[in-house]
Amino acid sequence: MIGGLSRATPVIVQGITGRMGRSHAALMRTYGTNIVGGTSIRTDMKTAAGVPVFPNCAEAVLATGAVASVVMAPPNETLAAVQEALAAGIKLIVTVAEGVPLHDAIRIGRTVRRAGAQWVGASTPGLAVPGECKLGFLPDVCLNPGPIAIMSKSGTLSYEVGYRLARVGLGQSIWVGVGGDAVKGLRFADLLPVFLADRHTKGIVLVGEVGGTEEEDCADAFACLGARKPLFALIAGREAKEGISMGHAGALVHGEAGTMASKVRRLTEAGATVFGSIEALIDRCARTYRFDKR
């Protein structure tokens, strides 16, 4: 589903009548995303951000043919929103709220898998196919069509990477913020086959962080799939002190797993190149792909 996103893909916004829902629905439409409607159970508003408002996802999908949804709901309402979307036949769900209750997140993941759908989140800025569409709130100034796919735990750090790629004349083929919560939908390893199969993607950038084992799992998957495209990695938290919980809920170190040393070693052994700074990463991308634009 992610690899096939385009400006023609019909998208709804759940919670569109809230302040954030209205604001970001309008911004997504301005970028080119085909926002065809939204849902709200708390208002009698008939339209918001220039599109019709429906009382539930079933009516929205029936009227618009939507296949993707951006959920602008509080953490404790995200589970119900996802269940409603899946029951209506939505196949790609982006949930932006941070701190979705752990057991709710586990239920979301199980329900999404059973439905054969894809879930991006929780705690994600969203995803984009630059020049086509964005689902979430990735800054437009950071988006530029190009040959590099980005997957990231950190929203703000990936914004900087995306912005600098655009500044050197490059850009992104696909950009997915996987989110920083411990329990989430699509992870780095899940995205590798998508990026490797995408004809516009020539290289992959992973923006990770200390804690969790997602980067190590991605390294294992990369080694198994074969290094058909370069994998460049930037891991945040080099100066983080041991024993101190920092940042995202998923940034937890267990023994040797999840440490900076473990991530760098596993990624390097798998054939990835790990950089110590954004400057070094962007310089390599510029030297490798400057004349290979989408």
N, C-alpha and C positions, 0 to 999 in steps of 0.2 A: 504494500500500500504506500509506504513512504517513498519508495523509488519511483512510483507512478504519479506522485503529486504534481499538479500543474495549476495554472490559473483557471482551468475549467472545472476543477474539483469542487463540488458543492459542499459548503461548510456551514454549520450552525454554531451559535454561541449560547451555551446554557448559562443563564444568569445575565442575559444581555441588558436588562433594565437597571441593573445596579450601576453605580458610578464607574467602576472599573470595566464592567461589561460594555457599557455604552462607549466609553473612551477607546478601548482597544478594538472593539468591533469596527469603529470608524477608521482607526489607524490601519487595521488589516485591510479594509476595503480600499482605502486610499493607496495602499501598496499594490493592490491588484488581486488580492485574495477574493475568491468568489463566495462571499458571505451571503447566504440566501435567506437567512432568518435567524431567529433566536427563540429562547424559551424563558418563561418566568411564571412562577406560581403566586407571586406576591403583588401583582398589579393588574389593572385592567387596560394597560397601554396596548394599543394595537400595532404600533410601530416603534422602533428604536434604532438609531444609527442608520436610518434610511431603509430598513428591512422589516418585514412583518414579524410580529411576536406571537408565539403560540403558547398554549397552556402546558404543553408537554412535548416530549421528543417524538412520540408516535404521530401526533398531528403534524409536527414540523417535517418529519421525514416523508410522510404521505403527500404533503403539499409541495415539497421542494426537491425530493430525491436526494437529500443530503447523505453523504457517506462518512463525513468526518465531523468531529465536534471539539470545540475548545470550551472547557469547563471553568467558568469563573464563579466558583462556589467556595465558601469557607471550608476549612479542613474537615470539620465534623459533618458536613453535608456532601462531601465529595463521593463517598460510597454510594449514596442514594442516586446521585446524579449519573454516575457511571452505570449503575444497574439499569436506570431508565434509558440511557443511550443504547446500551447493548440490547435491551428488549425491543427497541425500535429498529434494530438492524445496523446501527452505526459500526463501522469497521476500524476507525482510527480515532482514539480519544486522547486529548492532551489535557492534563490537569495541572494547573499552575500553583495551586495552594501548597505552602510548605507546612510540614507538621501534621500530615494526615495521620490519624491514630493508627498505631502499628497493626492492630488486628483488622482494622478496616482495609489497610493497604494489602494485607495478606489475602483478604477476601476479594478485593478488586483484582489482584493478579490471577487468582484461581478462576474467577468468573470470566475474565478477559480471555484467558487461554481456552476455556471450554467453548467460548463463542467464536473462536478462530479470529479474534480481533487483535489490534495492537494498542498498547497503552504507553504513552510518553508522559513521564512524571513519576512520582509527585515532585514538587519543588523544582519546576523547570521553567525557563523563560520561553520554552516552546521549540519549534523547528521551522526551517525555511528551505525552500528551493529558490535561491536568489534569482531575481528577474521573473519569477513565476508567482510565488505565493509565500506567505508566512502564517503560521498558526501559533499565536502567542504574542510576546512583546519584544522580540529581538529588535534592536535599534536599526532603522533603515540605513543610517550612515555607515554601519558595519557590513552591510550586505552588498555584494557585488558578484555577478556571475563569473565563475572561474573554474579551475580544474581541481580544487582541493576540497575534500569532504572534512568537516569538523564534527567531532563528538566530544562533549564536555560535561563534566560535573559542575564546574563553576560557571555561572552566568557572566559575571563581570570580567573574569579573566579571559573568557572566550570572546567577549566583546572587544577586548583590546587586541586579541589575535586577529579577529575578523577585520577590525578597522585598519590594522597595519598591513594586512594582506591587500586590502583595497587600495591603500595608499601607495603601495609599490606596483600597482597595476595588475594585481592578481585578484582572486576572489574565491568563492565557494561554489561547489556543485550541489552539495546538500549540507545542512547544518542542523544537528540535533543536540539539544541540551537534555541529557539523560536525567538530570536532577541529582541532588545531593542527599536525599533521604536514604536510609538503610534499606528499606523495602520499596522497590520501584518496579516500573514496567520494563521497557527495553533497556538493556545494558550494553556496554561497549562490545562485548563478544557477540551479541545479537545483531549489532549493526554492521559488523565486518562483512558478512556475506552480501548485504545490501550495497555497501560501498564498493566492494570488489566486483560486483556485477554491473554497476552503473557505468555506462559508456562515457559519461562526462567526467567521471572521477579519475584523475591520474595519480593522486597522492592523498594520503589520509593523515590528519592531524588529530591526536588524542590529547585533550587537556584534562589531566587528572589531578589528584591530590593525595596526600598521605592519609592513611586510614582505609579500612575496607580492603577487599581483595579483588575489586573489579578490574584493576589494571593487570594484575597477575593472571586473572582468568582470560583477559583479552590477549595477553601474551601467548597463553597456551593455545587459544583458538587461532591466532595468527600463525603460529608454527604449524598447526595441523592443516590449515587451509592453504598454506604456501604463500610466500612473500611475493605475490604477483604484482603488487603495487607497494611503493614505499610507505612505511608507517613512521611518522615523526611524533615524538611524545614530549610533553612538557608537564612536569609534576610539581604542583604547588605545595609548599610547606617545608622546604629545605631547612629553614631556620626554626621550625616548630620544636618546642621543648617536649621531651619525653614526659608522659604521665599527665599532660594537660589536654583536656578536651577542647577542641577548637572547631569553629565553623559548623559545617553540616552535620546532621544527625548521623550520617553514614561514615563520618571520618573517625573511625575507631580502630585502634591498633591492638591486635591480639597476638601476643608473643612476638615472633619475628615477622609474621604475616602483616602486610599493610604498612610496613615501614618504607621510608624513602629508599633505603639500600635494597630491600627486597623487590620493589617495583622496578628500579633501574636495572637490577641484575636480570630479572626475568624478561623484561622487555628487550634488553640488549641481546640476551641469549636467543630470543625468538627471531631476531633479525631486524628489530626496530632501532631507530636512532633516537636517543634521549638527549634533550638539550637542557642546559642549565639556566637559560634565560630566554625571554621572548625575542630579544634582539638576534640571538644566534639562530633560533628557529626561523624567523622571518627571512634572515639573510640566506639560509639554505634553500628555503622555498623560492625566494626571488632568483637565486642562481640556477635552480633546477627547472623552474616553470615559467620564467619571464616571457618566453615566446610561445608558450603553450596555453593560450587562452581559449575559453569555451566560446 
